[in-house]
Structures are given as C-alpha cells and as structure tokens.
Amino acid sequence: MSLSEPLRQVLLGVALDSIRHGIASGQALAVRVADFDPALREERACFVTLNRNGALRGCIGHLEAIQPLVQDVAGNAFAAGFQDPRFPGLREDELSGLEIHISILSLPEPIRFQSEADLIAQIRPGIDGLILQDGRNRGTFLPSVWESLPQPLDFWRRLKHKAGLPVNHWSDSLRVSRYTTESFGAQDNVI
C-alpha cells in the first residue's frame, strides 16, 4: 500500500519533530497514535536514514512490524539521530541541511537457493533489500544501497561483511530474505 504525498509529509514532519524533541529532551517524541490517519496507525516496519552534506549521519529501523507506523517513524528518527553507534548524537547546529529519508518495508519473503551463484542470480538490483542471517550473525541492506553498490556480487559480499561474516563465507545454515521499500525523503527541510 502506497502512502499519499500528504501522509508522507506527515511522517517526515513526525521524524523531524522527534529529532528536535530529542535535542531538547534526550527522548523520542511520544506520539498519540489515535490522532493520525488510519494508514499511519497500521503496524509497519520502517527505517529512518539521516544524511548531512551528502554523507550518512545515522540509520536505524526495524525489519519486522512491531508497532504503528507513525510510532515506528518517531522512534527510529530519534534512534538514527542519537543512538546509531557509528555517530555522536545530533547537535542543534547540524539540523540545517539535514536530509531525512523514510523507507517503509514490505513483509520479508525467504529466497530459496541451491548455491551462492543461484542466490546472486535471483537478486533484483535496485529493487531488493536483503536480510542475511547465519546463526547469530545478521545484517540488512536497504534497496537504496544499490546506488553505491550496483553489482549484485559486491552488494552480497558487503552485506556478508556488515553481518560480521567473511566475504567468502558460505554455509547450509545461511538464510536470506528479500523485501522492497516505499521510500521518500525531505532535503533541507530543517530551519
């Protein structure tokens, strides 16, 4: 289900409000779910990605739906701004030029494959986000990662690395699922 442009703008506003609230209070914005359109109250999984000056500034999300979408956006926007271990928490002076991107995930579907070559042949560049899991190792790449890793083999190897596995890793216990996203964003929307 695709969201209308006005509902997308509502979610982007919630994300920004949650980031601003985080700067002021150190906590995510508590949203009153009942105040939002029914489409935003549905349980959906999302990721919120923050970029500044063309560089990643934070990205956090959920692979499975655990709460209403509007609540997931508020929580993930705060987490992307203040809890991504790769970056220090956002400062108010970084709000200018901050880009907020929201990716709403479809339900993941397992990919059945006989070999690594078979798996790579089934991956749809530019379309699929992937979830890799092998034992305790787990990682995902959103479909937007194809912009920087357009070759399926490179995409796959970097995903293994992200999951904490060697790039040549292969085992019978390896599981891979794919998902698509509805992605939208706002650039320079912060004053």
C-alpha positions in Angstrom: 0.0 0.0 0.0 1.5 3.3 -1.1 1.0 6.4 1.0 -0.3 9.6 -0.4 2.0 12.6 -0.6 0.2 14.4 2.3 0.7 11.3 4.5 4.3 11.1 3.5 4.8 14.7 4.6 3.1 14.0 7.9 5.6 11.2 8.6 8.5 13.4 7.6 7.2 16.0 10.0 6.9 13.4 12.8 10.5 12.4 12.1 11.8 15.9 12.3 9.7 16.7 15.4 11.1 13.6 17.1 14.7 14.7 16.3 14.0 18.2 17.6 12.4 16.8 20.7 15.5 14.5 21.1 17.8 17.6 21.0 15.7 19.4 23.6 14.9 16.5 26.0 17.1 13.5 25.1 14.0 11.4 24.4 12.0 10.4 21.3 8.7 12.2 20.7 5.7 10.4 22.2 3.0 10.3 19.5 -0.7 9.9 20.2 -1.3 7.3 17.6 -5.1 7.8 17.6 -4.6 11.4 16.3 -3.2 10.1 13.0 -4.8 8.8 9.8 -5.7 5.1 9.9 -3.0 4.3 7.3 -0.3 5.7 9.7 -1.7 3.6 12.5 -1.2 0.3 10.8 1.7 -1.8 12.1 4.5 -1.4 9.5 8.3 -1.7 9.8 10.5 1.2 8.7 14.0 2.6 8.6 14.8 6.3 9.0 18.1 7.4 7.4 19.7 10.8 8.1 22.2 12.4 5.7 24.0 15.6 6.0 26.1 17.2 3.3 25.7 14.1 1.2 27.1 11.8 3.9 25.3 9.3 6.1 24.6 10.7 9.6 22.5 7.9 11.0 20.3 5.0 10.1 18.1 2.9 12.4 15.0 0.8 11.8 13.1 -2.4 12.3 12.9 -5.4 9.9 9.5 -6.6 11.3 6.4 -4.6 12.2 6.2 -4.2 15.9 4.1 -1.0 16.3 2.0 1.5 14.4 4.0 3.1 11.6 3.8 6.7 12.9 5.3 5.4 16.2 8.0 3.5 14.4 9.0 6.6 12.5 9.2 8.7 15.7 11.3 6.1 17.5 13.5 5.3 14.6 14.1 9.0 13.7 15.2 9.6 17.3 17.4 6.5 17.3 19.0 7.4 14.0 19.9 10.9 15.4 21.1 9.9 18.8 21.6 6.1 19.1 23.4 5.0 15.9 26.7 3.7 17.4 28.6 4.9 14.3 28.0 8.6 15.1 27.8 11.0 18.0 24.3 12.4 18.8 23.0 15.1 16.6 23.5 18.7 17.7 21.2 21.6 17.0 23.7 23.2 14.7 23.5 20.1 12.5 19.8 20.5 11.7 20.4 22.9 8.9 20.7 20.9 5.7 19.7 17.6 7.4 18.1 15.1 4.9 15.5 12.7 6.3 14.6 9.6 4.4 12.0 7.1 5.4 11.8 3.6 4.0 8.7 1.6 4.7 9.4 -2.1 4.3 7.2 -4.8 2.7 7.0 -8.1 4.5 10.2 -10.1 4.0 10.0 -13.2 1.9 12.5 -16.0 2.0 14.7 -16.7 -1.1 15.2 -20.3 -1.9 18.6 -21.1 -3.5 20.9 -24.0 -4.1 24.2 -22.2 -4.2 25.7 -18.7 -3.9 25.6 -18.3 -7.7 21.9 -19.3 -7.7 21.2 -16.7 -4.9 23.1 -13.9 -6.7 21.2 -14.7 -9.9 17.9 -14.2 -8.1 18.7 -10.8 -6.5 17.0 -7.9 -8.2 19.4 -4.9 -8.3 17.8 -1.6 -7.4 14.7 -3.4 -6.1 15.5 -5.8 -3.3 16.6 -5.1 0.2 18.2 -8.2 1.7 18.3 -9.7 5.1 21.1 -12.2 5.7 21.2 -14.4 8.8 23.5 -17.2 9.7 23.4 -18.2 13.4 23.9 -15.1 15.5 25.2 -13.1 12.5 22.6 -10.9 10.9 22.6 -7.9 8.6 20.5 -6.0 6.1 20.9 -3.6 3.2 18.0 -1.4 2.1 17.4 -1.2 -1.6 18.9 2.3 -1.6 22.3 0.7 -1.0 22.3 -0.4 -4.7 23.1 3.3 -5.5 26.6 2.8 -4.1 26.9 -1.0 -4.7 25.2 -1.6 -8.1 26.8 -5.0 -8.8 25.0 -8.0 -7.1 28.2 -9.8 -6.1 29.6 -6.6 -4.5 26.3 -6.0 -2.8 26.2 -9.5 -1.4 29.8 -9.5 -0.2 29.4 -6.2 1.5 26.3 -7.5 3.2 28.1 -10.5 4.5 30.8 -8.2 5.8 28.2 -6.0 7.5 26.8 -9.1 9.2 30.2 -9.9 10.6 30.9 -12.7 8.2 33.9 -13.2 5.9 33.2 -12.3 2.3 33.8 -15.9 1.2 31.5 -17.3 3.9 29.0 -20.0 2.9 27.1 -22.5 4.9 24.0 -24.6 4.8 22.5 -22.7 7.7 22.6 -19.3 5.8 19.2 -17.8 5.3 18.3 -14.8 3.0 15.1 -12.9 2.7 14.2 -10.1 0.4 11.9 -7.1 0.8 11.0 -3.9 -1.1 10.6 -0.4 0.3 8.4 2.6 -0.3 11.0 5.3 0.2 10.6 9.1 0.4 12.5 12.0 1.9 13.0 15.6 2.5 16.1 17.6 2.0 16.9 20.9 3.6 13.6 20.8 5.4 15.0 21.9 8.7 15.4 25.5 9.6 
